[in-house]
């Protein structure tokens, strides 16, 4: 039996959360959790153990890199694949992010209808 994936998005922009939710639910039938900050996202990841996390790089207070490192340091969340969402499209910046150990990097803006396919490709689902 194939079950719906559960994706956690951590992004301080509500519009991005809405676009992602639309794409994941409409196109793939996946469930989605949303957090507007790093600490909130870490808490949701610990509680719900999502199949993957989409993580914005640039957020106030606790940015995506700090959030990713906190997720990696916690044995409850360290095995959850993380994909960075970033507006920085430069190859060097993407390489720096991938060097941290994330599963992948998706550049904003993205097509919400293609997003499930991009996630599945990155995570080999």
HUNOR-V673414 format. One line per field, one symbol per residue. phi: phi as a letter, one per 30 degrees, with the letter a starting at -180 (. if undefined). psi: psi as a letter, one per 30 degrees, with the letter a starting at -180 (. if undefined). burial: 1 if it has 24 or more other ideal C-beta (glycine too) atoms within 12 Angstrom, else 0. Layout:
phi=???
psi=???
burial=???
//
This chain:
phi=.ccddcccccadcdddedddeedddddciddbcbbcaeeddddddddchddabcbddcbdicdddddedddddcddbdcddccdcbddcdedddddddddjddabcdddbdddceeddddddchd
psi=kklkljkkkjkfjeeeeeeeeeeeeeefgllkkkkgleeeeeeeeeefilflkkkkejlldjleeeeeeeeefkfffffkkkkkkkfjgkeeeeeeeeffglflkkkklljfffeeeeeeeegh.
burial=00001111111110011011101110110101111111011101110001111111111001111111011100001001111111000000000010010111111101010011011000100
//
